[in-house]
Amino acid sequence: MATILDTTADLVVADGVDALSTRRIAEAAGVPVASIYQYFADKEEIILELVKRDTAEMDEDVAAAVGALDALNVRSVVTATMRAFLDVYARRKEFVAIYFHGRSNRAVMEFCREHNEQIAASLHAVMWEAGLLTEDADLARGRFAVEIGDRILEQAFRDSFTGDQRVIDDGIELLVGYLERFATEAGRSGVRRG
């Protein structure tokens, strides 16, 4: 199964999502088409499995990046999160191709919407527990911030696999500015981890 996913990833980066077919994947992987159908119903299911693999890697990287922060404030959490996403995008260009260049798969869109909900809940919990947020910073505002972040990354990666650094930097500032409206003094100045 890993060979099929890795081959699909290579094909998506080289040729785009629209050029993908199970026959093409089988040829490139050097396996019979029937082997693909042992694991996946169709190419859409393969694409979804790639997205699941890549978002799991993002979750690990975000948790590690935020967990490694010596001091927490809104800016450090936002920056660490966005940089973790960018690190995964650099390694997993197929995610950029699928998510930002070819959002045609309904299952992928639904999965990513649910994933964004999980990211919002997780980051909100981290910031809330650290005392960075006021009462006005409810989860709905966290969801909104994650959606803004998603649109920033979509804009940054619209035309390339490397991303527009200016859009990324400006986007981080936009997110920080929005979230600092709902930050405590500690959320702006920072709290040391114990």
WORA-V55201 format. One record per residue. N is the residue number from 1. PSI is psi as a letter, one per 20 degrees, with the letter a starting at -180 (NA if undefined). OMEGA is omega in degrees with one decimal (none if undefined). Layout:
N:PSI:OMEGA
N:PSI:OMEGA
This chain:
1:h:179.8
2:h:179.0
3:g:179.5
4:g:179.6
5:g:180.0
6:g:178.2
7:g:178.1
8:g:178.3
9:g:179.4
10:g:-179.0
11:h:179.2
12:g:179.7
13:g:-177.1
14:g:-169.3
15:i:-177.4
16:r:-177.9
17:h:-175.0
18:h:-178.9
19:i:-174.3
20:p:171.7
21:q:179.0
22:h:178.2
23:g:179.6
24:g:178.3
25:g:-178.9
26:g:179.7
27:g:-177.3
28:h:-179.7
29:i:-178.9
30:k:178.6
31:q:175.5
32:q:178.5
33:h:-179.9
34:h:178.4
35:h:178.8
36:g:-177.4
37:i:172.6
38:h:-176.7
39:h:-171.7
40:q:178.9
41:h:-177.6
42:a:-178.1
43:h:179.0
44:h:178.4
45:h:176.3
46:g:178.9
47:g:178.5
48:g:180.0
49:h:175.0
50:g:-179.9
51:g:178.1
52:g:178.8
53:g:-176.3
54:h:178.9
55:h:174.4
56:h:176.8
57:h:177.2
58:g:-180.0
59:g:178.4
60:g:-178.6
61:g:178.3
62:g:179.8
63:g:179.8
64:g:-178.0
65:g:179.3
66:h:178.7
67:h:-178.7
68:i:-179.1
69:p:176.4
70:h:179.8
71:p:179.3
72:p:165.2
73:r:-177.4
74:g:-177.7
75:g:-176.9
76:h:-180.0
77:g:179.3
78:g:-177.8
79:g:179.7
80:g:179.7
81:g:-178.6
82:g:179.9
83:h:177.5
84:g:176.0
85:g:-178.3
86:h:177.6
87:g:178.6
88:g:178.7
89:h:178.8
90:h:179.1
91:h:-172.6
92:m:-178.7
93:h:177.8
94:h:177.4
95:g:177.4
96:g:-179.3
97:g:-177.8
98:g:-170.3
99:h:-175.9
100:h:-177.4
101:i:-174.7
102:l:-174.5
103:l:-177.5
104:i:-175.2
105:o:-177.5
106:g:-179.6
107:h:177.5
108:g:-179.6
109:g:179.2
110:g:178.4
111:g:-178.1
112:h:175.1
113:g:178.0
114:h:178.1
115:g:177.2
116:h:176.4
117:g:-180.0
118:g:178.0
119:g:-179.5
120:g:-179.0
121:g:-178.3
122:g:-178.8
123:h:176.9
124:g:-179.8
125:g:179.7
126:g:-176.6
127:h:179.2
128:g:-178.3
129:h:178.4
130:i:179.3
131:k:-177.4
132:i:-170.9
133:q:174.5
134:r:178.1
135:h:-179.1
136:i:-176.7
137:m:179.5
138:r:-176.9
139:h:177.6
140:h:177.5
141:h:174.7
142:g:177.3
143:g:179.4
144:g:179.0
145:g:178.8
146:g:177.5
147:h:175.4
148:g:178.1
149:g:178.5
150:g:179.4
151:h:177.3
152:g:-179.4
153:h:176.6
154:g:178.7
155:g:-177.1
156:h:-175.4
157:j:-177.2
158:h:-172.9
159:j:-177.0
160:r:175.2
161:i:-176.3
162:h:179.0
163:q:178.3
164:o:-174.2
165:h:179.1
166:g:177.9
167:g:179.3
168:g:-179.2
169:g:178.6
170:h:178.9
171:g:176.5
172:g:178.1
173:h:178.5
174:g:179.1
175:g:179.2
176:g:180.0
177:g:178.5
178:g:-175.3
179:h:178.3
180:i:173.8
181:h:-176.9
182:k:-176.9
183:q:169.8
184:r:174.3
185:g:177.4
186:h:178.8
187:h:176.9
188:g:-174.7
189:h:176.6
190:q:174.8
191:p:179.1
192:q:174.9
193:q:-177.6
194:NA:none
